[in-house]
Amino acid sequence: MKKVLIIEDNEKNLYLLRFLIENLGHQVIDARDGKSGVNIAINEKPDVILMDIQLPVMDGYEATRQIRSKGELKDIPIIAITSYAMVGDREKTLNAGCTDYVEKPIQPETFLQKIKVYL
C-alpha cells in the first residue's frame, strides 16, 4: 500500500481523487492549500503527490518548488491536477518540478491509467 498526498481545495475533486486512489487500495492524506501541503509532505513523506495548481495561501507551482527543495522529497512523483490547459501550461507545471500533468475535469479511466504508473 502506498501513501498518496492529495493537495486540492475543491471538495468535489478531492472526493473523486480520494475515491479513485482508495479503490486501488492505497492510503490517502490530504491538504487544502499549498502551504499545509508542503508541511504534510515534509512530515508524512508520501509515495506520490497529486497537486492542484490553483490553491489558496500558496499556489501549486510554489508548493512544488518548495517540496523539491527538500532533499528527501526531491524524487517523489508530483502529478499536477489542473484546469490550466492552455498552450504552455503543461510545460510550466513540468518546469516547476512536477513529474506529470493531468487536466481537469478528471476522466477516471485516463487518470487511473496515468496514476498506476506512479503507484
C-alpha positions as CSV (number, residue, x, y, z in Angstrom):
1,M,0.0,0.0,0.0
2,K,1.3,3.4,-1.0
3,K,0.6,6.7,0.7
4,V,-0.8,9.4,-1.6
5,L,-1.0,13.1,-0.6
6,I,-3.7,15.0,-2.4
7,I,-3.3,18.8,-2.3
8,E,-6.7,20.1,-3.5
9,D,-9.0,22.8,-2.3
10,N,-12.1,21.7,-4.2
11,E,-14.3,19.4,-2.2
12,K,-15.7,17.5,-5.2
13,N,-12.3,17.0,-6.9
14,L,-10.9,15.8,-3.6
15,Y,-13.7,13.4,-3.1
16,L,-13.3,11.9,-6.6
17,L,-9.5,11.6,-6.3
18,R,-9.8,10.0,-2.8
19,F,-12.4,7.6,-4.1
20,L,-10.2,6.5,-7.0
21,I,-7.0,6.1,-5.0
22,E,-8.6,4.3,-2.1
23,N,-10.3,1.9,-4.5
24,L,-6.8,0.9,-5.7
25,G,-6.0,0.0,-2.1
26,H,-3.8,3.0,-1.2
27,Q,-3.9,5.4,1.8
28,V,-4.9,9.0,1.2
29,I,-3.9,12.0,3.2
30,D,-4.9,15.5,2.1
31,A,-4.2,19.2,2.3
32,R,-6.5,22.1,1.3
33,D,-3.8,24.7,0.5
34,G,-0.3,24.7,-0.8
35,K,1.4,25.7,2.4
36,S,-0.1,23.0,4.5
37,G,0.5,20.6,1.6
38,V,4.3,21.3,1.8
39,N,4.2,20.8,5.6
40,I,2.3,17.5,5.3
41,A,4.7,16.3,2.6
42,I,7.7,17.0,4.8
43,N,6.2,15.3,7.8
44,E,4.5,12.3,6.0
45,K,6.9,11.7,3.1
46,P,4.2,10.3,0.8
47,D,4.9,8.0,-2.1
48,V,3.1,10.2,-4.6
49,I,1.7,13.7,-4.5
50,L,-1.3,14.9,-6.5
51,M,-1.0,18.7,-6.8
52,D,-3.7,21.1,-7.7
53,I,-2.2,24.3,-9.2
54,Q,-4.8,26.9,-8.2
55,L,-4.6,26.7,-4.5
56,P,-5.2,29.2,-1.7
57,V,-2.3,30.5,0.5
58,M,0.4,29.2,-1.9
59,D,-0.1,28.0,-5.4
60,G,0.8,24.6,-6.7
61,Y,3.9,25.9,-8.6
62,E,5.4,27.3,-5.4
63,A,4.4,24.3,-3.3
64,T,6.1,22.0,-5.8
65,R,9.3,24.1,-5.8
66,Q,9.4,24.0,-2.0
67,I,8.8,20.3,-1.9
68,R,11.5,19.7,-4.5
69,S,13.9,21.8,-2.4
70,K,13.8,19.3,0.4
71,G,16.4,16.7,-0.3
72,E,14.5,13.7,1.0
73,L,11.4,14.7,-1.1
74,K,13.1,15.5,-4.4
75,D,12.3,12.2,-6.1
76,I,8.6,11.8,-5.0
77,P,6.4,11.9,-8.1
78,I,4.3,15.0,-8.2
79,I,1.4,14.9,-10.6
80,A,-0.2,18.3,-11.4
81,I,-4.0,18.0,-11.5
82,T,-5.1,21.3,-13.1
83,S,-7.7,23.1,-15.2
84,Y,-4.9,25.1,-16.8
85,A,-4.9,23.6,-20.2
86,M,-3.7,26.4,-22.5
87,V,-0.6,26.2,-24.6
88,G,2.5,26.3,-22.4
89,D,0.7,25.3,-19.1
90,R,1.9,21.7,-19.2
91,E,5.5,23.0,-19.7
92,K,5.0,25.5,-16.8
93,T,4.0,22.7,-14.4
94,L,6.9,20.5,-15.5
95,N,9.4,23.4,-15.2
96,A,8.1,24.0,-11.6
97,G,9.1,20.4,-10.8
98,C,6.0,18.3,-11.5
99,T,6.6,14.9,-12.8
100,D,3.4,14.7,-14.9
101,Y,0.2,16.6,-15.7
102,V,-3.5,15.6,-15.7
103,E,-6.1,18.0,-17.0
104,K,-9.4,18.7,-15.2
105,P,-12.1,17.7,-15.4
106,I,-10.7,14.4,-14.4
107,Q,-11.6,11.4,-16.6
108,P,-11.4,8.5,-14.2
109,E,-10.2,5.9,-16.7
110,T,-7.5,8.1,-18.1
111,F,-6.5,9.3,-14.6
112,L,-6.2,5.7,-13.3
113,Q,-4.1,4.6,-16.3
114,K,-1.7,7.5,-15.6
115,I,-1.5,7.3,-11.8
116,K,-0.9,3.5,-11.8
117,V,2.5,4.2,-13.4
118,Y,3.5,6.0,-10.2
119,L,1.9,3.6,-7.8
